[in-house]
Amino acid sequence: MEADGFSMSDTRAPILENDIPDIMAKWPKREEGAKSFRVTREELAAYNDELTPGRYRKHEVEKQDHGHLPS
């Protein structure tokens, strides 16, 4: 979740960005989305149940072709 419908300032003013409705809609079927993913119990155990998302998120690298440099 990146946004909960409120600013990160001290006033916590309402803002348009709000990921909670999307999370609530996906939760019953445990659907994955652009900002969500599932982790198996085995994957959690491999890292002593640490809940740091970066350990489990699949990173996809796109190959870039920049052409050949002139000789």
KOLVEX-606779 format. One record per residue: x, y negated, z negated of N, C-alpha, C in turn; residue number from 1; residue in three letters. Coordinates in pm, 1 decimal. Each point is the difference from the previous one (the first is absolute). Layout:
// KOLVEX-606779
{n_east X | n_north Y | n_up Z | ca_east X | ca_north Y | ca_up Z | c_east X | c_north Y | c_up Z | i NUM | aa ALA}
...
//
This chain:
// KOLVEX-606779
{n_east 84.3 | n_north 117.1 | n_up 0.0 | ca_east -84.3 | ca_north -117.1 | ca_up 0.0 | c_east 88.8 | c_north -123.4 | c_up 0.0 | i 1 | aa MET}
{n_east -29.7 | n_north -89.3 | n_up 88.9 | ca_east 75.2 | ca_north -124.5 | ca_up 7.8 | c_east -79.7 | c_north -118.1 | c_up -54.6 | i 2 | aa GLU}
{n_east -131.6 | n_north 4.8 | n_up 10.0 | ca_east -81.6 | ca_north -112.6 | ca_up -44.4 | c_east -124.3 | c_north 50.1 | c_up -72.2 | i 3 | aa ALA}
{n_east -34.3 | n_north -65.4 | n_up -110.8 | ca_east -117.9 | ca_north 39.6 | ca_up -77.1 | c_east -111.1 | c_north -104.4 | c_up 3.7 | i 4 | aa ASP}
{n_east 9.7 | n_north -93.7 | n_up 95.0 | ca_east -103.5 | ca_north -101.7 | ca_up 11.9 | c_east 28.8 | c_north -126.3 | c_up -78.6 | i 5 | aa GLY}
{n_east 116.9 | n_north -3.1 | n_up -65.6 | ca_east 37.7 | ca_north -117.5 | ca_up -78.4 | c_east 145.3 | c_north -36.3 | c_up 27.2 | i 6 | aa PHE}
{n_east 29.8 | n_north -129.0 | n_up -10.0 | ca_east 136.8 | ca_north -46.6 | ca_up 23.4 | c_east 91.4 | c_north 49.8 | c_up -111.2 | i 7 | aa SER}
{n_east 128.7 | n_north -1.1 | n_up 27.1 | ca_east 98.3 | ca_north 42.5 | ca_up -99.4 | c_east 41.6 | c_north -114.2 | c_up -91.9 | i 8 | aa MET}
{n_east -58.3 | n_north -117.2 | n_up 16.1 | ca_east 33.8 | ca_north -115.1 | ca_up -83.4 | c_east -59.8 | c_north 16.2 | c_up -139.8 | i 9 | aa SER}
{n_east 35.4 | n_north -89.6 | n_up -89.7 | ca_east -52.1 | ca_north 3.7 | ca_up -137.1 | c_east -151.7 | c_north -14.7 | c_up -3.5 | i 10 | aa ASP}
{n_east -57.6 | n_north -68.6 | n_up 97.6 | ca_east -144.3 | ca_north -23.4 | ca_up -0.1 | c_east -79.0 | c_north 120.3 | c_up 49.9 | i 11 | aa THR}
{n_east 65.5 | n_north 93.1 | n_up 74.5 | ca_east -65.6 | ca_north 118.2 | ca_up 56.3 | c_east -127.1 | c_north -39.7 | c_up 74.5 | i 12 | aa ARG}
{n_east 15.4 | n_north -99.0 | n_up 87.0 | ca_east -112.0 | ca_north -50.3 | ca_up 79.2 | c_east -43.3 | c_north 104.1 | c_up 102.8 | i 13 | aa ALA}
{n_east -129.5 | n_north 9.1 | n_up 29.4 | ca_east -46.6 | ca_north 94.6 | ca_up 101.9 | c_east 60.9 | c_north -30.3 | c_up 136.9 | i 14 | aa PRO}
{n_east 36.0 | n_north 106.7 | n_up 74.5 | ca_east 52.2 | ca_north -12.2 | ca_up 136.3 | c_east -74.5 | c_north 99.9 | c_up 88.2 | i 15 | aa ILE}
{n_east 14.9 | n_north -13.8 | n_up 130.8 | ca_east -69.7 | ca_north 89.5 | ca_up 92.9 | c_east 58.7 | c_north 140.2 | c_up 2.9 | i 16 | aa LEU}
{n_east 131.7 | n_north 12.0 | n_up -12.6 | ca_east 64.9 | ca_north 130.5 | ca_up 9.2 | c_east -37.6 | c_north 85.8 | c_up -120.0 | i 17 | aa GLU}
{n_east -54.3 | n_north 119.4 | n_up 27.4 | ca_east -41.2 | ca_north 89.0 | ca_up -106.5 | c_east 0.8 | c_north 144.1 | c_up 52.8 | i 18 | aa ASN}
{n_east 92.3 | n_north 81.0 | n_up -48.7 | ca_east 12.9 | ca_north 138.6 | ca_up 44.4 | c_east -91.2 | c_north 95.8 | c_up -77.0 | i 19 | aa ASP}
{n_east -62.5 | n_north -44.6 | n_up -107.0 | ca_east -79.0 | ca_north 89.0 | ca_up -84.7 | c_east -117.2 | c_north 64.2 | c_up 74.2 | i 20 | aa ILE}
{n_east -79.0 | n_north -72.6 | n_up 81.0 | ca_east -108.9 | ca_north 67.3 | ca_up 70.7 | c_east 48.8 | c_north 113.7 | c_up 90.5 | i 21 | aa PRO}
{n_east 112.7 | n_north -18.7 | n_up 66.4 | ca_east 55.3 | ca_north 105.1 | ca_up 85.9 | c_east 43.5 | c_north 120.2 | c_up -83.8 | i 22 | aa ASP}
{n_east 61.7 | n_north -25.1 | n_up -112.5 | ca_east 43.4 | ca_north 108.2 | ca_up -89.4 | c_east -120.6 | c_north 78.8 | c_up -49.1 | i 23 | aa ILE}
{n_east -103.0 | n_north -69.2 | n_up -42.9 | ca_east -119.6 | ca_north 65.9 | ca_up -51.8 | c_east -70.8 | c_north 82.3 | c_up 108.4 | i 24 | aa MET}
{n_east 1.7 | n_north -47.9 | n_up 123.7 | ca_east -63.2 | ca_north 73.2 | ca_up 109.5 | c_east 77.7 | c_north 126.8 | c_up 34.2 | i 25 | aa ALA}
{n_east 132.0 | n_north -3.9 | n_up -9.6 | ca_east 83.6 | ca_north 114.8 | ca_up 35.9 | c_east 12.7 | c_north 101.8 | c_up -113.4 | i 26 | aa LYS}
{n_east -20.6 | n_north -41.2 | n_up -122.5 | ca_east 26.0 | ca_north 86.3 | ca_up -114.9 | c_east -81.0 | c_north 129.8 | c_up -0.8 | i 27 | aa TRP}
{n_east -131.7 | n_north 0.5 | n_up 26.6 | ca_east -75.2 | ca_north 125.9 | ca_up -11.0 | c_east 56.4 | c_north 114.5 | c_up 83.8 | i 28 | aa PRO}
{n_east 49.4 | n_north -27.9 | n_up 118.7 | ca_east 56.8 | ca_north 104.8 | ca_up 86.1 | c_east 151.9 | c_north -1.2 | c_up -1.2 | i 29 | aa LYS}
{n_east 57.7 | n_north -83.7 | n_up -84.7 | ca_east 146.3 | ca_north -13.6 | ca_up -11.4 | c_east 63.4 | c_north -26.5 | c_up 135.5 | i 30 | aa ARG}
{n_east -63.9 | n_north -88.0 | n_up 77.5 | ca_east 49.7 | ca_north -34.0 | ca_up 133.0 | c_east 126.7 | c_north -84.6 | c_up -9.0 | i 31 | aa GLU}
{n_east 86.4 | n_north 19.0 | n_up 97.3 | ca_east 119.6 | ca_north -82.2 | ca_up 9.1 | c_east -28.4 | c_north -118.5 | c_up 91.1 | i 32 | aa GLU}
{n_east 75.1 | n_north -106.9 | n_up -17.8 | ca_east -16.5 | ca_north -118.2 | ca_up 82.7 | c_east 132.4 | c_north -71.8 | c_up 15.7 | i 33 | aa GLY}
{n_east -4.7 | n_north -120.2 | n_up 53.2 | ca_east 121.8 | ca_north -77.8 | ca_up 22.4 | c_east 71.5 | c_north -32.0 | c_up -131.5 | i 34 | aa ALA}
{n_east -74.5 | n_north -8.5 | n_up -108.1 | ca_east 58.3 | ca_north -34.9 | ca_up -129.3 | c_east -15.8 | c_north 111.6 | c_up -102.6 | i 35 | aa LYS}
{n_east -29.5 | n_north 121.5 | n_up 45.7 | ca_east -16.9 | ca_north 109.9 | ca_up -94.7 | c_east 53.7 | c_north 130.4 | c_up 58.0 | i 36 | aa SER}
{n_east 42.7 | n_north 88.7 | n_up -88.3 | ca_east 50.7 | ca_north 130.3 | ca_up 41.0 | c_east -15.1 | c_north 96.1 | c_up -116.8 | i 37 | aa PHE}
{n_east 5.0 | n_north 128.4 | n_up 28.6 | ca_east -12.8 | ca_north 102.0 | ca_up -103.5 | c_east 135.5 | c_north 63.6 | c_up -27.5 | i 38 | aa ARG}
{n_east 15.3 | n_north 47.8 | n_up -122.8 | ca_east 123.1 | ca_north 66.0 | ca_up -43.0 | c_east -39.7 | c_north 129.4 | c_up -68.5 | i 39 | aa VAL}
{n_east 70.4 | n_north 106.9 | n_up 30.0 | ca_east -31.1 | ca_north 127.8 | ca_up -63.6 | c_east 55.1 | c_north 4.3 | c_up -142.1 | i 40 | aa THR}
{n_east -51.1 | n_north 92.6 | n_up -77.3 | ca_east 47.9 | ca_north 18.9 | ca_up -137.5 | c_east 147.7 | c_north 38.3 | c_up 1.7 | i 41 | aa ARG}
{n_east 39.3 | n_north 78.4 | n_up 98.3 | ca_east 139.3 | ca_north 42.7 | ca_up 10.2 | c_east 92.6 | c_north -119.2 | c_up 26.7 | i 42 | aa GLU}
{n_east -45.6 | n_north -92.2 | n_up 86.0 | ca_east 81.1 | ca_north -118.9 | ca_up 28.1 | c_east 16.9 | c_north -85.0 | c_up -125.4 | i 43 | aa GLU}
{n_east -107.5 | n_north -15.9 | n_up -76.9 | ca_east 9.8 | ca_north -75.4 | ca_up -125.8 | c_east 95.9 | c_north 67.3 | c_up -96.9 | i 44 | aa LEU}
{n_east -11.0 | n_north 131.0 | n_up -13.0 | ca_east 85.6 | ca_north 73.3 | ca_up -92.9 | c_east 147.0 | c_north -11.2 | c_up 38.6 | i 45 | aa ALA}
{n_east 28.3 | n_north -6.0 | n_up 129.5 | ca_east 139.6 | ca_north -9.8 | ca_up 46.0 | c_east 67.3 | c_north -127.7 | c_up -49.6 | i 46 | aa ALA}
{n_east -79.9 | n_north -102.1 | n_up -27.6 | ca_east 54.4 | ca_north -126.8 | ca_up -51.3 | c_east -46.6 | c_north -25.9 | c_up -143.1 | i 47 | aa TYR}
{n_east -19.8 | n_north 107.2 | n_up -75.9 | ca_east -40.3 | ca_north -9.9 | ca_up -140.7 | c_east -124.2 | c_north -86.3 | c_up -19.7 | i 48 | aa ASN}
{n_east -95.0 | n_north 13.6 | n_up 91.3 | ca_east -129.6 | ca_north -69.4 | ca_up -6.8 | c_east 12.6 | c_north -152.3 | c_up 4.0 | i 49 | aa ASP}
{n_east 108.0 | n_north -49.6 | n_up 56.1 | ca_east 16.9 | ca_north -144.5 | ca_up 13.8 | c_east -96.5 | c_north -52.1 | c_up 106.3 | i 50 | aa GLU}
{n_east -71.2 | n_north -107.3 | n_up -30.3 | ca_east -103.0 | ca_north -53.2 | ca_up 88.6 | c_east 48.0 | c_north -119.9 | c_up 80.9 | i 51 | aa LEU}
{n_east 122.8 | n_north 3.2 | n_up 46.1 | ca_east 54.3 | ca_north -105.6 | ca_up 84.6 | c_east -34.8 | c_north 32.8 | c_up 145.0 | i 52 | aa THR}
{n_east -87.1 | n_north -80.0 | n_up 64.1 | ca_east -46.3 | ca_north 33.8 | ca_up 135.6 | c_east 111.1 | c_north 19.3 | c_up 102.2 | i 53 | aa PRO}
{n_east 107.1 | n_north -75.0 | n_up -9.7 | ca_east 107.4 | ca_north 9.4 | ca_up 97.4 | c_east 64.4 | c_north 137.6 | c_up 7.0 | i 54 | aa GLY}
{n_east -9.4 | n_north 76.8 | n_up -107.5 | ca_east 57.9 | ca_north 134.9 | ca_up -0.6 | c_east -78.7 | c_north 95.8 | c_up 88.4 | i 55 | aa ARG}
{n_east -127.6 | n_north -24.6 | n_up 17.1 | ca_east -88.4 | ca_north 95.3 | ca_up 65.9 | c_east -51.4 | c_north -45.6 | c_up 135.6 | i 56 | aa TYR}
{n_east 0.7 | n_north -128.3 | n_up 24.8 | ca_east -53.2 | ca_north -52.8 | ca_up 126.5 | c_east 85.4 | c_north 48.8 | c_up 115.4 | i 57 | aa ARG}
{n_east -65.8 | n_north 46.8 | n_up 104.4 | ca_east 70.8 | ca_north 46.5 | ca_up 118.9 | c_east 42.1 | c_north -121.0 | c_up 81.8 | i 58 | aa LYS}
{n_east 128.0 | n_north -10.6 | n_up 27.0 | ca_east 52.5 | ca_north -111.3 | ca_up 78.4 | c_east 24.6 | c_north 47.7 | c_up 142.2 | i 59 | aa HIS}
{n_east -62.3 | n_north -66.2 | n_up 93.1 | ca_east 19.3 | ca_north 34.5 | ca_up 140.2 | c_east 87.7 | c_north -106.3 | c_up 65.0 | i 60 | aa GLU}
{n_east 100.8 | n_north 46.5 | n_up 68.5 | ca_east 93.3 | ca_north -90.2 | ca_up 66.6 | c_east -27.8 | c_north 5.3 | c_up 149.7 | i 61 | aa VAL}
{n_east -18.6 | n_north -116.0 | n_up 58.7 | ca_east -22.2 | ca_north -5.5 | ca_up 144.2 | c_east 133.1 | c_north -21.3 | c_up 70.0 | i 62 | aa GLU}
{n_east 24.7 | n_north 81.1 | n_up 100.0 | ca_east 123.0 | ca_north -12.1 | ca_up 76.0 | c_east -13.3 | c_north -120.7 | c_up 93.2 | i 63 | aa LYS}
{n_east 99.9 | n_north -83.7 | n_up -0.2 | ca_east 2.3 | ca_north -119.5 | ca_up 84.1 | c_east 103.7 | c_north 18.9 | c_up 110.1 | i 64 | aa GLN}
{n_east -37.7 | n_north -28.3 | n_up 122.1 | ca_east 93.7 | ca_north 4.4 | ca_up 112.7 | c_east 35.2 | c_north -143.6 | c_up 36.9 | i 65 | aa ASP}
{n_east 121.3 | n_north -38.1 | n_up -28.6 | ca_east 44.9 | ca_north -136.0 | ca_up 26.1 | c_east 79.2 | c_north -9.7 | c_up 130.5 | i 66 | aa HIS}
{n_east -4.4 | n_north 105.4 | n_up 75.7 | ca_east 76.9 | ca_north 0.1 | ca_up 126.2 | c_east 146.6 | c_north 21.9 | c_up -27.5 | i 67 | aa GLY}
{n_east 76.8 | n_north 2.2 | n_up 104.7 | ca_east 144.0 | ca_north 21.2 | ca_up -13.2 | c_east 71.2 | c_north -132.9 | c_up -0.1 | i 68 | aa HIS}
{n_east 104.9 | n_north -7.0 | n_up -78.6 | ca_east 82.1 | ca_north -119.5 | ca_up 1.0 | c_east 87.5 | c_north 1.1 | c_up 125.2 | i 69 | aa LEU}
{n_east 21.6 | n_north -115.3 | n_up 60.1 | ca_east 86.8 | ca_north -3.4 | ca_up 120.0 | c_east 143.3 | c_north 41.4 | c_up -35.7 | i 70 | aa PRO}
{n_east 65.5 | n_north 68.2 | n_up 92.1 | ca_east 138.9 | ca_north 46.7 | ca_up -24.1 | c_east 98.7 | c_north -111.8 | c_up 18.9 | i 71 | aa SER}
//
